[in-house]
Each structure stands twice: as C-alpha cells, then as structure tokens.
Amino acid sequence: MKINVTKMLQLSAAALLLSAFAYGGVSAAEKKKEAAKAPPACNSLKDEKACEARDDCTWVAAVTDAKTGKQKRRAYCRAKPKAPASKPPAKKKT
C-alpha cells in the first residue's frame, strides 16, 4: 500500500485542526465556570439589604414628588465608583 506525500499532509493537517478545536472547547468550558463563580452585578440586585451587604455596591433611595407623593424614580443598587489610580510622585531632576 502506497501513500503519497499530499495524502500524508492532508491527514496531518486534519489531525492538527481537530486537536486545536478540542483544546478550544476545553478552555471555553473553563471560562464559563469562572464566569459562573463571579458575584452578581450590583445593578441586578433588587433588595436593599443584599445591596448594602456588599462592599462594592451602594443603595440609591427612591425619589418622590413632594406635592403628589408619586414616585419619580425607583430605588436601585449601583456599583460604587472606583478610586482613581494613584500616580507615583514625580522625580525631581537635579
């Protein structure tokens, strides 16, 4: 049985592609697991106690109209603003 060079190249290229797809599938599954472990976003929390229990979230109270008593804006949870990155002090030139 004689196998020519082009047939061997085709078989090795197919094997390489299959192994690349198999590796990509494993890493995608790992990424899904990591995403599932992350805590829910602050804006998805609807309960004040759950929002205030987290250090990175803050509760914003509802706004009501003083005259009519109707609610203008519902209460919600949001992420606290991140502190700006501190820059190291500038070096003095001598």
C-alpha positions as CSV (number, residue, x, y, z in Angstrom):
1,M,0.0,0.0,0.0
2,K,1.5,3.3,-1.1
3,I,0.6,6.6,0.5
4,N,1.7,9.7,-1.3
5,V,3.1,12.8,0.3
6,T,0.0,15.0,-0.3
7,K,-2.3,12.5,1.4
8,M,0.0,12.4,4.4
9,L,0.0,16.3,4.6
10,Q,-3.8,16.3,4.4
11,L,-4.1,13.7,7.2
12,S,-1.7,15.6,9.5
13,A,-3.4,18.9,8.8
14,A,-6.8,17.4,9.7
15,A,-5.3,16.0,12.9
16,L,-3.9,19.4,13.8
17,L,-7.2,21.1,13.3
18,L,-9.1,18.5,15.3
19,S,-6.7,18.9,18.2
20,A,-7.0,22.7,18.1
21,F,-10.8,22.6,18.2
22,A,-10.7,20.1,21.1
23,Y,-8.4,22.4,23.1
24,G,-10.6,25.5,22.3
25,G,-13.6,23.6,23.7
26,V,-12.0,22.9,27.0
27,S,-10.9,26.5,27.5
28,A,-14.4,27.8,26.7
29,A,-15.8,25.5,29.3
30,E,-13.3,26.7,31.9
31,K,-14.3,30.3,31.1
32,K,-18.0,29.6,31.7
33,K,-17.1,28.1,35.1
34,E,-15.2,31.2,36.0
35,A,-18.0,33.5,34.9
36,A,-20.5,31.4,37.0
37,K,-18.4,31.9,40.1
38,A,-18.4,35.7,39.9
39,P,-20.9,37.5,42.2
40,P,-23.9,39.2,40.5
41,A,-23.6,42.7,39.2
42,C,-24.7,45.4,41.6
43,N,-27.4,46.7,39.2
44,S,-29.1,43.3,39.2
45,L,-29.7,43.4,43.0
46,K,-33.3,44.4,43.9
47,D,-33.1,44.1,47.7
48,E,-31.6,46.9,49.8
49,K,-30.1,44.5,52.4
50,A,-28.4,42.4,49.7
51,C,-27.0,45.6,48.1
52,E,-25.7,47.1,51.4
53,A,-24.2,43.7,52.4
54,R,-21.6,44.1,49.6
55,D,-18.7,46.5,49.9
56,D,-18.6,47.4,46.2
57,C,-22.3,48.4,46.0
58,T,-24.4,51.3,47.2
59,W,-28.1,51.7,47.5
60,V,-29.8,54.8,46.0
61,A,-33.1,55.7,47.6
62,A,-36.3,56.4,45.6
63,V,-37.2,59.9,44.6
64,T,-40.8,61.0,45.3
65,D,-42.6,64.2,44.4
66,A,-43.4,66.2,47.5
67,K,-46.7,67.5,46.2
68,T,-48.3,64.4,44.7
69,G,-46.4,61.8,46.6
70,K,-45.8,59.8,43.4
71,Q,-42.5,58.1,42.9
72,K,-40.4,59.8,40.2
73,R,-37.5,57.3,40.3
74,R,-37.4,53.8,41.8
75,A,-34.8,52.8,44.4
76,Y,-31.9,50.8,42.9
77,C,-28.5,49.4,43.6
78,R,-25.3,50.5,41.8
79,A,-21.6,49.9,41.9
80,K,-19.5,52.3,44.0
81,P,-17.2,54.5,41.9
82,K,-13.7,53.1,41.7
83,A,-11.0,55.3,43.2
84,P,-8.7,56.8,40.6
85,A,-5.3,55.1,40.3
86,S,-2.7,56.9,42.3
87,K,0.4,58.0,40.4
88,P,3.8,57.8,41.9
89,P,5.3,61.2,42.8
90,A,7.3,62.8,40.0
91,K,11.1,62.5,40.3
92,K,13.0,65.7,40.7
93,K,15.7,66.5,38.2
94,T,18.9,67.6,39.7
